[in-house]
Amino acid sequence: MPHVIVPEAEAILDKEFKVLDKGFVRLVDYMGSDQRIVAAARVSYGQGTKTLREDRGLIQYLMRHAHTSPFEQVQITFHCKMPIFVARQWIRHRTARLNEISGRYSVMKDEFYLPTADSVRTQSAVNKQGRSEEKVSQEVADQMLARLEEGQRRAYLEYDGFLQKGVARELARIHLPLSLYTEWYWQIDLHNLFHFLKLRLDEHAQYEIRQYAQVMARIAQTIAPLAYEAFEIYVLKSAVLGQDELSWLREHLKDQDDIPPQLPAKLGLKPLE
């Protein structure tokens, strides 16, 4: 199969999509598309042997039944700029290849993340690792943001002062806070990107990393729209049922006559007459 070019993806190559106050996501390169996925699944068939409708059906079948290897044929390289605390969450996804700017080799830029007052919320009572929907008072938000900005400015001045005195960069950098911006090149296949997006688009994910996930989702959708459509249907907007839940559903649907014709087989029920 020849090299696949997606005109819509070509149009956004090297374009910076702004995220947060100083961050961005940029599509550096991509390999493959929906065509590559279906070609890999069919193996012995070439481009153009099936219709768009059949390609959509095949891709949805692959996604629904978790046949993941054809999606791994699509590779995407991003250039991302994000606060360090976001990067430390992000790097837990160990299925990508990355190169990050090094504070040992480079002088770090005077760029820090400062939240908006609207995003300063109270600790959630039900989600131990996240914030709630309740805002703090304007006074508390203003006070926090002023202290953050003051601390960031002071930390960078002292960092720069250490460098001017000849202190090694690898030591001077440890004085900088987690709100400092970092950058990396991040390459990942589409299957593992979908897993990243499933977790980081979730409403329980931290607000800041969700903003990056939303931009990356739009880029993935541009490169492989049929695959992204299947991901939305069968992963992102679906639900996993446990044994008890499935049993309850079967029991309550077995006598219904207005359910979709394809649903009984998926639930292990007899086909509708």
N, C-alpha and C positions, 0 to 999 in steps of 0.2 A: 504493500500500500504506500503511495507517495506521501511526502510530507504534508501534513494537514495545516492549512491556513484558515483562521477564522477572522473574517474582515472586521467584525465588531470588536474582537480582542485586539487586533492590530491597531484599531483606532484609539485604544486607551493605553497602549504600551508606553512606559516611561512617564505617564501622567500621574502627578501626585494628588491623591485624594486626602484632604485634610481630615485629621482625627484629633479630638481634644483641642487644646489651645496651641500646641506647637508640633504635634505629631502628624504622621502621614502613613499611608500605605501606597505602594507603587508596584504595578505589575512590571517585572523585569523581563520575564520570558515565560513561555509555555510550550509544552509539547503534547500534541494530541487534542482530541475533542470528542464529541459524541460519536463521530465516525470511527475514531480509533477504538472506542469502547465496543461498538458493535462488530467491528472487524476482528478484534481480539476474541470476542465471544464466539463468533462464527468460524474463526480460524481459516477455513479453506475458501472463504468467500472474499471477494474484493469490494472496493468502493462502488456504490451505485447499483448493487445487485438487489437491494431491497428498497421499499418505499419509506418515506418519512414516518408514515403511520406504523409500519412494521418495525422500524427502528425504535420508535417510542414504546411499542409493546414489548420488545425484547429488553430494552433498558429497564422498564418497569418490572418485568419479570425478574431480572437479575437483582434489582434492589429489593424487591419483595421477598425473595428467597435467599438473600444474603450471599449471593455469588459475587464476591468482592474483587477478585483478581482482575477482571476486565477494567474496573475503575482505576486500578493502580497503573494502568497504561498511560494515564494522563498525568503529566508533571507540571507543577506551577512554581515559579520562583518569584517571591515577593521581596521588596525592599521596604522595611518597616522602621519607623521611628516612634518609640514609646517610652514612658517613664520606666525606670528600673523595676519598680514594684509590679508593674504590669508584665514586664519581661520575665520576672521570676515565677509568675503564675503560668505564663505562656510556655515556658521551657519545660514544664512538667509533661507536655506532649512530646514524647521522646521518639516520634516516628518521622521527624523531619531532619534535614541537614541544614546547619546554619553556621554563619560566620558573623560574630559580633565585634563591634568596635572595641578596642582594648585600651583601657586607661593606663596600661603599662607602656604602650608605644605612643599613644596620642595624648595631647592635652585636651581634656574634656571641655566642651562648649558650656558657656554660661547660660544654660537653658533648663528650666525647671517647670514641672507641671504645677499649676495652681488651679484647684477646683473652682467651679462657680459657686456662688452663695447658695443657689437653689439645690445643688447636689450635696450639701452638707446636711446629713440626716442623723437621726438617733440610731443606736444599736438595736437591731431587731431582737425581739423577745423569742421568736420561733426559729430564726436562722442564726445560729451562733457565730457564723463566719461573715455575716453581711449586715447591711444597714436596713432600716425600716423605711416605710413611706412617710414617716413623720419628720417634718423639718424641725431643726432647732430654731431658737429665736433669732431674729435678725442680728441682735447684739452679739450673741455667741458666734454666729457665722462670720460676722465682720471681724470679731476679735481673733478667731482661729485663722482666717485668711491673712490678716495683718501679721500675725506671728509667723505663719508659714513663710510669707514673702520676706520678712525680716531675717528669719533664720537661713533661708536659701541664699540671700544676698551676703550675709556674714560668712556663711560656710564657703562660698566661692571666693570671696576676698581672701580668706585665710588659706584656702587651697592654693590660690595664685601666689600668695605670699610665700608659702613653703617652696613652691617651684622657683621663685626668684632667689631664694636663699640656697638653692642647689639641692634641695631634698628630692630624692628619686620620685618619679611619677607614680610608681607602683605603691609607694607609701603615702604620698600626698593625697591620692584619690580616696583613701579610706575615710577621709573626713567629710566626703560628700554624701548627702542624704539620698534616700530611695526615690525622691521625686525628680532626681536628675534624669534627663533624657538620654537614652542610648539608641543605637541603631544596629540592625542586622539584615543580612540576606537570609531568607528562610525558604527552603525548597521542600516541597511535599507533594505526594501523589494525591489524586482526587479522593480516593477512598478514605485516607487518613485525614484529609482536610474536612471531609464531611463529618468525621468523628469529632474533630476539633470544634466544628461549627455547632454540632448537636449540643455539646456541653457549654460552649461560650456564648451561644445565642439564647440560652435558657434564662428566664427571668431571675433565677437565683444566682447567676454568675455576676461578678462585680461589674458595676456600671461601666467603668473605664475599659475593661477588656471587651465588653459587649460592643462598644463603639467600633473597635477594630474588626471584630467578627462580622458586623453588619456590612462593612465595606468589602471585606474579603468574600463574603457571600455573594455580593453583587458582581464581583469580578469572576468568581467561579461560574455564576449563572451566565455571564457573557461568553465564557469559553465553551461551556457544555450545558446549554439550556435544557436539553431533554434529561440529562442526568440530574441536574439540579431540581427539575420538576419532580422526578421520581423520588429524590431525597426528601423533598417537602412532603410528598404524599405518604411515603412509607416509613419515614424516620422522624423528621422534624415536627410534623403535625399529627403523628400517630401516637398510640399508647400501647404499652405492653401489658397483657393480662396474665395474672397468675392462675394456677389451677382452680382455686376456689372461685375466682371471678369468672373464669371461662365456663365453669359448671353452672354458675348462676345464670349467665347469659344464655346458655343453651336451653336451660329449663324454661326461661321466660320467653324464648323465641320459637320454641318448637311448634306451638299451635298458632303462630301468627301467619297471616296470609299476605302481608303487605311489605315483606322484607325484600331487599335486592336479591335477584336470582343467583348471584355468584357468592352470596354470603354463607348459605348453609354448608357448602363444601369446606369453606375456610374454618368453620366452627365444628366440623365433624358431624353435621346433621345430614339426614337424607335429603336429596335434591327435591325442590318443589315440583309438584306434578304440573 
